[in-house]
Amino acid sequence: MKIISMKIRKLIEKHKTLINWYKKKLKLSDYKLLWLVFFKGVLITIIFFKIFLC
């Protein structure tokens, strides 16, 4: 169980590192990044529904 916990911690740290890298690369604030991710999710959902439900 401890091994799984350590792997999850590593995954979380890698995720945080990637988020910070994208923020610096695109020069985004936390607020702008949240809106970007929100609209990306909306766009992907619309595409998914158009492809699979029409």
Backbone bond lengths (Angstrom), bond angles and torsions (degrees), N, CA, C in turn:
res aa  C-N    CA-C-N  psi(-1)  N-CA   C-N-CA  omega(-1)  CA-C   N-CA-C  phi
1 M - - - 1.452 - - 1.529 110.57 -
2 K 1.323 116.59 -33.86 1.450 120.90 -179.32 1.526 111.25 -67.56
3 I 1.337 117.06 -34.08 1.465 121.43 179.15 1.522 110.34 -64.05
4 I 1.321 116.67 -42.37 1.471 120.97 178.96 1.523 109.93 -63.12
5 S 1.320 116.13 -42.15 1.458 121.14 179.47 1.527 111.01 -60.88
6 M 1.313 117.03 -41.54 1.467 120.72 179.19 1.530 111.26 -67.66
7 K 1.327 117.21 -37.86 1.465 120.63 178.47 1.523 110.69 -66.30
8 I 1.321 116.53 -38.74 1.466 120.34 178.30 1.522 109.70 -65.56
9 R 1.324 117.73 -41.69 1.471 120.90 177.50 1.527 111.04 -61.12
10 K 1.333 116.49 -42.28 1.470 120.31 178.31 1.524 110.84 -62.72
11 L 1.331 115.95 -41.72 1.460 120.80 178.71 1.526 111.13 -62.45
12 I 1.313 116.55 -43.24 1.466 121.14 178.90 1.525 110.58 -62.79
13 E 1.323 116.73 -44.07 1.464 120.41 179.36 1.529 111.25 -64.13
14 K 1.330 117.49 -40.66 1.467 121.13 177.49 1.528 110.13 -63.05
15 H 1.320 116.67 -41.05 1.465 122.08 178.95 1.526 110.44 -62.22
16 K 1.318 117.37 -45.02 1.462 121.58 178.46 1.525 110.92 -62.09
17 T 1.328 116.34 -40.34 1.465 121.12 178.82 1.526 110.59 -62.77
18 L 1.327 116.62 -44.25 1.468 120.35 179.05 1.526 111.78 -64.86
19 I 1.319 117.49 -40.87 1.467 120.93 178.46 1.522 109.99 -60.52
20 N 1.330 117.25 -46.79 1.470 120.77 179.62 1.523 111.60 -64.20
21 W 1.333 117.03 -36.83 1.459 120.45 178.45 1.534 110.57 -63.28
22 Y 1.349 116.19 -46.14 1.465 119.76 178.84 1.523 111.67 -64.37
23 K 1.328 116.82 -39.44 1.461 119.98 178.34 1.520 110.94 -60.02
24 K 1.326 117.36 -44.39 1.459 120.56 -179.58 1.517 111.27 -69.71
25 K 1.330 116.94 -42.60 1.466 121.30 -177.97 1.523 111.61 -63.07
26 L 1.339 116.63 -42.97 1.463 121.20 -178.11 1.524 112.90 -92.87
27 K 1.342 116.67 -0.98 1.469 123.05 -179.63 1.525 111.15 54.45
28 L 1.333 116.25 54.08 1.453 122.31 -178.60 1.527 111.01 -110.90
29 S 1.324 115.36 145.49 1.462 119.98 171.39 1.526 107.74 -83.17
30 D 1.320 116.41 171.53 1.466 119.85 176.77 1.531 110.41 -58.29
31 Y 1.328 116.52 -42.70 1.461 121.96 -178.30 1.534 111.08 -62.10
32 K 1.316 116.97 -47.10 1.467 120.94 179.75 1.524 111.16 -64.15
33 L 1.328 116.09 -39.04 1.461 120.18 178.95 1.525 111.38 -63.38
34 L 1.329 116.86 -41.02 1.462 120.24 178.14 1.526 111.34 -62.31
35 W 1.339 118.02 -42.14 1.458 120.27 178.11 1.527 111.20 -65.98
36 L 1.318 116.73 -40.71 1.463 120.76 178.24 1.526 110.95 -59.37
37 V 1.319 116.48 -46.82 1.466 121.11 -179.18 1.530 110.27 -66.16
38 F 1.331 117.14 -38.33 1.461 120.77 178.35 1.529 110.76 -60.49
39 F 1.339 116.72 -51.09 1.461 119.85 -178.43 1.523 112.25 -68.15
40 K 1.308 117.30 -31.13 1.460 119.99 174.36 1.529 109.89 -62.23
41 G 1.322 116.73 -42.69 1.464 121.18 177.98 1.515 111.97 -63.53
42 V 1.334 116.32 -41.50 1.470 120.61 177.92 1.525 110.08 -62.48
43 L 1.322 117.05 -45.83 1.465 121.58 -179.52 1.527 111.50 -62.30
44 I 1.310 117.54 -45.02 1.459 120.91 179.29 1.531 110.63 -63.79
45 T 1.323 117.26 -39.08 1.469 121.22 177.89 1.520 111.03 -63.34
46 I 1.321 117.02 -44.19 1.473 120.66 179.26 1.529 110.22 -62.31
47 I 1.319 116.91 -45.46 1.470 120.79 178.90 1.521 110.47 -61.38
48 F 1.320 117.01 -44.84 1.466 121.90 178.95 1.525 111.28 -57.75
49 F 1.335 116.69 -46.71 1.460 119.95 -179.30 1.517 111.51 -66.79
50 K 1.333 117.72 -38.61 1.465 120.56 179.30 1.543 110.91 -64.04
51 I 1.315 116.94 -40.30 1.456 120.74 -176.71 1.525 111.77 -73.82
52 F 1.333 117.41 -47.66 1.442 121.28 -169.81 1.519 115.68 -96.89
53 L 1.306 119.20 -16.04 1.467 119.32 -176.02 1.521 113.65 -115.71
54 C 1.323 117.56 3.62 1.470 119.18 178.42 1.496 111.79 -108.51
